[in-house]
Amino acid sequence: MKSHKLWVSASFLMLAALLLSTSLYAQRTTGNGNVVEQERAVGNFDVIKVQKGIDLYITQGSPAALTVKADENILDQIITRVDGKTLYLDVQGSVRNARAMDVFVTLENLSELHASGGSDVFAEDGLKLKELKLFCSGGSDTRMAIEAETLHCNTSGGSDAVLSGKVNELIVESSGGSDFDAKKLEAVKCKIRASGASDAWVFATGEIDIEASGASDIHYKGGAKKISSKASGGADIHGN
């Protein structure tokens, strides 16, 4: 009798899970392939948080502007909201087979960028900033050209970042199988920490401080005059 009750309970749970997954799948919006653009009013901001597979294109300029380019029937599901000095880019509900989920942003200054959830970020025309904090996680990809005094980068969760340009100081933390490619980003000073099977490439001309652990690889170049390096846990450091 007890085993029969357990079987009934297990069957009920399996049926409930199946009904829930079917309901969630039915609620997913399929892109209709008719791509349109929509300009949206936006206030001033210098922090961006983007997620859920949105492709973000950043241009430096004034005044601030924002355009969404997406399949017509999912346009309203793409959320663009400014709270304080932060622009939030998100997708409401679930979307599949969208032909486009692009957001084009013009801004005067950028102090922080958070990319997650499979989002892609592009700022390849170049940004001139005093300081930028860059956070990449959850399989996001970032491609950026930058000139700055200080650049802080944190990559994790299988994310990729490819950076170029010039900075005075570069500070990097890379973990969780992420790739950080800054071999075309010339830094005077560089401090980098890599762990969790992540890979990193950096370029430093003056001073470099490296620590690698957990089967990570760090490659550095630039002829830095002062070098401090430490590898542990099957990690490798390569200079050239």
Helices and strands as residue ranges (DSSP letters): H 2-26, E 29-30, E 35-40, E 47-50, E 55-60, E 65-71, G 72-77, E 78-83, E 86-91, E 95-96, E 101-107, E 112-115, E 120-136, E 141-155, E 160-174, E 179-194, E 199-212, E 217-221, E 226-231, E 236-239
